[in-house]
Amino acid sequence: RFRIAGCSDSDGEKMYALDGEEMWYADFINKKGVEPQPSFIDHISYVEGAYESAEANQQTCRQNLKLSAKAMK
């Protein structure tokens, strides 16, 4: 299992993968979670609220980014 989470001043990313295949990612532009799984596998769904959690984590990430930038000046 693999997870990517990060942010910048203008962008963000939250994604889960398994065996090199993307299983879920947060689409912050369309404000929803996306499960781009191929049709030949048993579909794996993520818990309800996964997108909302990713969105909240982006706010925390951006706040931490601002604090880190201020501390390094």
C-alpha positions as CSV (number, residue, x, y, z in Angstrom):
1,R,0.0,0.0,0.0
2,F,1.2,3.5,-0.9
3,R,0.0,6.9,0.1
4,I,0.9,10.4,-1.2
5,A,-0.3,13.5,0.6
6,G,1.1,17.0,0.1
7,C,0.3,20.6,-0.7
8,S,1.6,23.9,-2.0
9,D,0.2,27.4,-1.9
10,S,-2.0,26.7,-4.9
11,D,-2.3,22.9,-5.2
12,G,-2.6,19.7,-3.3
13,E,-2.6,15.9,-3.6
14,K,-4.0,13.0,-1.7
15,M,-3.8,9.5,-3.3
16,Y,-3.8,5.9,-2.3
17,A,-2.3,3.1,-4.4
18,L,-1.8,-0.6,-4.2
19,D,0.8,-2.6,-6.2
20,G,1.6,0.5,-8.3
21,E,-2.1,1.1,-9.3
22,E,-4.0,4.2,-8.2
23,M,-7.0,3.1,-6.0
24,W,-8.3,6.4,-4.8
25,Y,-7.5,10.1,-5.2
26,A,-9.0,13.4,-4.1
27,D,-10.1,15.5,-7.1
28,F,-9.9,19.0,-5.4
29,I,-11.2,20.7,-8.6
30,N,-14.4,18.7,-8.8
31,K,-14.6,18.3,-5.0
32,K,-14.9,14.5,-4.8
33,G,-13.0,11.3,-4.3
34,V,-12.3,9.3,-7.4
35,E,-11.8,5.5,-7.5
36,P,-10.2,4.8,-10.9
37,Q,-10.1,1.0,-10.6
38,P,-10.2,-1.3,-13.6
39,S,-13.4,-3.2,-14.3
40,F,-11.7,-6.6,-14.0
41,I,-11.0,-6.4,-10.3
42,D,-13.3,-6.5,-7.3
43,H,-14.1,-2.9,-6.6
44,I,-12.6,-1.5,-3.4
45,S,-14.4,1.5,-1.9
46,Y,-13.0,3.9,0.7
47,V,-14.9,5.0,3.8
48,E,-17.5,7.7,3.5
49,G,-15.9,11.0,4.4
50,A,-12.5,10.2,2.8
51,Y,-12.7,13.2,0.5
52,E,-13.8,15.5,3.3
53,S,-10.9,14.2,5.4
54,A,-8.5,14.9,2.5
55,E,-9.8,18.4,2.1
56,A,-9.4,19.1,5.9
57,N,-5.8,17.7,5.7
58,Q,-5.1,20.1,2.9
59,Q,-6.0,23.1,5.1
60,T,-3.8,21.7,7.9
61,C,-1.0,21.2,5.3
62,R,-1.2,24.7,4.0
63,Q,-1.3,26.1,7.5
64,N,1.9,24.1,8.4
65,L,3.5,25.3,5.2
66,K,2.9,28.9,6.1
67,L,4.3,28.4,9.6
68,S,7.4,26.6,8.2
69,A,8.0,29.4,5.7
70,K,7.7,32.0,8.4
71,A,10.0,30.1,10.7
72,M,12.7,29.8,8.0
73,K,12.8,33.5,7.2
